[in-house]
Amino acid sequence: MNLKYLSQEAYNSLKNNLDLNKERYYSSENWLQSYFKENELTEAVKESSIIVKDIELDYSGDDTESKNRDDFNNIVKIYSAYKDKISPSVASDHLLWTALCHIEYKDYILKRWKKDNGDVSLEQRFFATTGRSSLLYYNAISRLWWSGYLTYDEEADDPWKLTRTLLSAQQIQKDLFDQSFSMNKDVVKGLLKALSRIQTEKRNACTPTFRMCCDSFLNHYGAVTAIDSLSCDEIETIAYDYMKKLLSNEGHKKPKTQLNDHKPAKNKKGSKKKKKK
């Protein structure tokens, strides 16, 4: 199929009338064309010259294990099909992903992202924006491509190893993609390589340790260093050493290197309560 885009006018119309069209999203009817006709949007969908194969995305259940397995399989499918077809610049286009969500993957999104009450966050999951969090985490389809782009390592024996690390706990993906540096491929790969080593050593996901590394250490480090200029190997070493220090203190004390955005340590002097006589 040829990749399609929405026009900005069609995007605005759909988003502005989301409440009015809510029930249509949950229905089985193909309502987009009639909606565009009703609103005189004659060039609502534009076809590009980029040809990709049709992909059926996996959905096998609502439990966490099934979602993680399906997400991995779908990342592999989308990124493998698109990686030689679109660049990060093209993949930052909200009109591309919004079109795919509405035209190709509506049924998948309704199943994958339904809440306990059956509702879906339609604006988050069907509409991409140009913001980092939307592209990497919230939009139902763009998140698959970007997760693949940022973790695929063609030089590794298993090029999808870091993708598995990313999905080893749901919180890891959120903690990583919440960061300002999360669209830098070298930084993301370096962090995940360090985390993979830590997980192998500790035999658990080490989610709190990774969160502290992202939130406190690298954000502080990036404030005083041009973090974008560091190589993947340098990032891996920095992150691994810091997480090791955290774990060596059994998670109760911070490493000796104090960071500005950590809470200040209590003064040991006078910290003990005096015994009442």
Wavefront OBJ file of the C-alpha trace (Angstrom):
o trace
v 0.000 0.000 0.000
v 1.009 3.650 -0.386
v 1.418 5.478 2.899
v -1.278 8.076 3.402
v -1.401 11.411 5.200
v -4.306 13.469 6.455
v -4.481 17.081 5.388
v -4.024 19.515 8.244
v -7.598 20.678 7.660
v -8.937 17.126 8.009
v -6.815 16.540 11.122
v -8.141 19.716 12.747
v -11.725 18.854 11.868
v -11.533 15.341 13.305
v -9.816 16.511 16.476
v -12.125 19.462 17.056
v -15.198 17.274 16.580
v -13.936 14.303 18.555
v -16.705 14.480 21.153
v -19.370 14.597 18.438
v -17.826 11.609 16.631
v -16.992 9.548 19.706
v -19.586 6.845 19.077
v -18.442 6.488 15.473
v -14.964 5.438 16.631
v -16.473 2.516 18.537
v -18.819 1.478 15.717
v -18.018 -1.010 12.960
v -18.978 1.393 10.160
v -16.423 2.908 7.809
v -17.463 6.465 8.482
v -14.437 8.568 7.535
v -15.256 9.110 3.866
v -18.843 10.100 4.596
v -17.616 12.432 7.350
v -15.154 14.133 5.007
v -17.900 14.470 2.385
v -20.352 15.916 4.931
v -17.773 18.528 5.902
v -16.683 19.280 2.322
v -13.137 18.096 2.922
v -12.378 17.148 -0.652
v -8.649 16.468 -0.157
v -8.732 15.048 3.332
v -6.451 12.083 2.600
v -3.275 12.393 0.547
v -1.410 9.413 -0.854
v 2.388 9.447 -0.789
v 4.792 7.692 -3.148
v 6.130 5.550 -0.262
v 5.055 1.935 -0.683
v 4.986 -0.448 2.285
v 3.470 -3.878 2.711
v 0.167 -4.344 4.494
v 0.683 -5.368 8.120
v -1.744 -7.042 10.487
v -0.825 -6.136 14.046
v -0.998 -8.693 16.852
v -3.485 -8.634 19.683
v -3.735 -11.697 21.921
v -5.096 -10.473 25.258
v -5.381 -7.810 27.928
v -2.982 -9.237 30.497
v 0.440 -7.620 30.884
v 2.357 -10.591 29.470
v 0.210 -10.656 26.318
v 0.482 -6.895 25.838
v 4.269 -6.939 26.164
v 4.566 -9.878 23.769
v 2.233 -8.230 21.263
v 4.027 -4.888 21.559
v 7.359 -6.553 20.813
v 5.971 -8.411 17.792
v 4.290 -5.270 16.481
v 7.417 -3.147 16.929
v 9.331 -5.714 14.876
v 6.626 -5.735 12.194
v 6.230 -1.970 11.847
v 9.891 -1.029 12.071
v 11.045 -3.833 9.770
v 8.515 -2.774 7.136
v 9.186 0.956 7.428
v 12.843 1.317 8.448
v 14.162 1.607 4.898
v 11.149 3.625 3.770
v 10.903 6.564 6.161
v 13.408 8.733 8.018
v 13.080 10.110 11.555
v 12.033 13.393 9.949
v 9.157 11.732 8.112
v 8.357 9.706 11.237
v 7.882 12.971 13.132
v 4.916 13.914 10.949
v 1.741 13.763 13.032
v -0.405 13.664 9.884
v 1.130 10.337 8.805
v 0.493 8.498 12.077
v -2.962 9.980 12.572
v -3.939 8.763 9.108
v -2.646 5.246 9.829
v -4.548 5.144 13.110
v -7.828 6.192 11.508
v -7.604 4.323 8.208
v -5.574 1.140 8.779
v -5.448 0.300 12.478
v -8.696 1.433 14.096
v -9.747 -2.084 15.162
v -6.329 -2.893 16.606
v -6.275 0.337 18.653
v -9.740 -0.257 20.074
v -8.672 -3.708 21.297
v -5.140 -2.906 22.464
v -5.913 0.312 24.307
v -9.333 -0.281 25.834
v -9.564 0.386 29.550
v -11.427 -1.736 32.091
v -14.631 0.150 31.285
v -14.182 -0.437 27.545
v -13.260 3.158 26.721
v -10.155 4.232 24.819
v -8.322 7.553 25.220
v -9.224 8.485 21.662
v -7.279 11.729 21.458
v -4.068 10.195 22.801
v -4.196 6.961 20.833
v -5.681 8.053 17.488
v -4.133 11.522 17.138
v -0.390 12.082 17.001
v 1.113 15.484 17.706
v 4.592 16.814 17.012
v 5.464 16.444 20.701
v 8.007 13.883 21.882
v 5.690 12.137 24.348
v 2.976 11.679 21.726
v 5.300 10.221 19.095
v 7.247 7.967 21.464
v 4.669 6.870 23.966
v 1.019 7.792 23.461
v 0.098 7.477 19.795
v -0.797 3.849 19.185
v 1.194 3.400 15.961
v 4.017 5.954 16.011
v 5.197 4.495 19.336
v 5.861 1.169 17.580
v 8.088 2.700 14.886
v 10.000 4.922 17.299
v 10.553 2.087 19.787
v 12.051 0.075 16.953
v 14.139 2.945 15.613
v 15.619 3.792 19.008
v 16.416 0.210 20.065
v 17.196 -1.762 16.898
v 20.912 -2.595 16.840
v 21.922 -4.037 13.493
v 25.484 -4.680 14.700
v 24.380 -6.964 17.539
v 23.992 -10.736 17.276
v 20.386 -10.202 18.335
v 19.376 -6.826 16.856
v 16.175 -6.776 18.943
v 17.819 -7.416 22.324
v 17.479 -3.807 23.455
v 13.842 -3.783 22.344
v 13.237 -6.661 24.743
v 15.032 -4.726 27.479
v 12.825 -1.700 26.802
v 9.725 -3.872 27.225
v 10.999 -5.882 30.195
v 8.788 -3.708 32.422
v 6.157 -1.182 31.343
v 7.589 1.461 33.656
v 10.992 1.301 31.956
v 9.570 2.491 28.657
v 7.699 5.350 30.319
v 10.653 6.431 32.475
v 12.952 6.462 29.460
v 10.640 8.175 26.998
v 9.710 10.869 29.523
v 13.253 12.240 29.270
v 14.282 15.173 27.094
v 17.098 13.095 25.566
v 14.841 10.176 24.599
v 14.929 10.828 20.842
v 18.725 10.493 20.797
v 19.418 6.969 19.586
v 22.920 6.714 21.073
v 21.743 7.818 24.514
v 18.787 5.417 24.501
v 20.869 2.472 23.320
v 23.629 3.220 25.831
v 21.125 3.366 28.686
v 19.425 0.137 27.662
v 22.752 -1.663 27.234
v 23.698 -0.646 30.765
v 20.303 -1.711 32.094
v 20.535 -5.065 30.316
v 23.844 -5.784 32.046
v 22.399 -4.792 35.424
v 19.299 -6.937 34.876
v 21.448 -9.950 33.987
v 23.521 -9.495 37.132
v 20.576 -8.893 39.468
v 18.044 -11.133 37.704
v 15.240 -8.615 37.961
v 13.968 -5.588 36.050
v 15.706 -3.059 38.364
v 13.005 -0.515 37.543
v 13.574 1.892 40.495
v 17.316 1.933 39.834
v 16.796 2.720 36.169
v 14.278 5.454 36.994
v 16.755 7.138 39.320
v 19.456 6.909 36.685
v 17.223 8.605 34.108
v 15.489 11.158 36.305
v 18.371 12.223 38.510
v 21.741 11.280 37.158
v 21.561 11.772 33.405
v 19.383 14.854 33.638
v 21.937 16.382 36.014
v 24.823 15.112 33.908
v 23.235 16.562 30.797
v 22.867 19.945 32.457
v 26.630 20.291 32.795
v 27.808 18.195 29.834
v 26.882 18.094 26.149
v 25.275 14.696 26.550
v 24.334 14.568 22.856
v 28.026 14.540 21.989
v 28.727 11.352 23.971
v 28.938 8.011 22.206
v 26.709 5.058 22.935
v 29.608 3.286 24.690
v 30.309 6.335 26.864
v 26.660 6.562 27.898
v 26.619 2.851 28.695
v 29.672 3.164 30.950
v 28.352 6.234 32.767
v 24.904 4.719 33.347
v 26.214 1.279 34.329
v 28.666 2.705 36.883
v 25.987 4.893 38.424
v 23.431 2.086 38.715
v 26.072 -0.196 40.216
v 26.779 2.446 42.863
v 23.098 2.677 43.668
v 22.771 -1.074 44.010
v 25.959 -1.403 46.048
v 24.260 0.773 48.651
v 21.279 -1.615 48.522
v 19.035 1.177 47.330
v 18.961 2.825 50.761
v 21.730 5.363 50.247
v 22.708 7.395 47.268
v 26.171 7.023 45.761
v 28.879 9.310 47.036
v 28.405 11.513 43.974
v 25.618 13.831 45.125
v 23.384 15.370 42.481
v 21.643 18.728 42.566
v 18.207 17.312 41.923
v 18.452 14.686 44.646
v 17.019 15.556 47.999
v 19.819 16.837 50.220
v 21.213 14.270 52.613
v 20.431 14.787 56.267
v 23.230 16.181 58.385
v 24.600 13.384 60.493
v 25.519 15.736 63.287
v 22.744 16.088 65.743
v 20.536 13.768 63.773
v 20.105 11.350 66.648
v 17.341 12.184 69.036
v 18.427 12.823 72.593
v 17.231 10.275 75.041
v 14.788 11.597 77.581
v 16.128 11.492 81.108
l 1 2 3 4 5 6 7 8 9 10 11 12 13 14 15 16 17 18 19 20 21 22 23 24 25 26 27 28 29 30 31 32 33 34 35 36 37 38 39 40 41 42 43 44 45 46 47 48 49 50 51 52 53 54 55 56 57 58 59 60 61 62 63 64 65 66 67 68 69 70 71 72 73 74 75 76 77 78 79 80 81 82 83 84 85 86 87 88 89 90 91 92 93 94 95 96 97 98 99 100 101 102 103 104 105 106 107 108 109 110 111 112 113 114 115 116 117 118 119 120 121 122 123 124 125 126 127 128 129 130 131 132 133 134 135 136 137 138 139 140 141 142 143 144 145 146 147 148 149 150 151 152 153 154 155 156 157 158 159 160 161 162 163 164 165 166 167 168 169 170 171 172 173 174 175 176 177 178 179 180 181 182 183 184 185 186 187 188 189 190 191 192 193 194 195 196 197 198 199 200 201 202 203 204 205 206 207 208 209 210 211 212 213 214 215 216 217 218 219 220 221 222 223 224 225 226 227 228 229 230 231 232 233 234 235 236 237 238 239 240 241 242 243 244 245 246 247 248 249 250 251 252 253 254 255 256 257 258 259 260 261 262 263 264 265 266 267 268 269 270 271 272 273 274 275 276 277
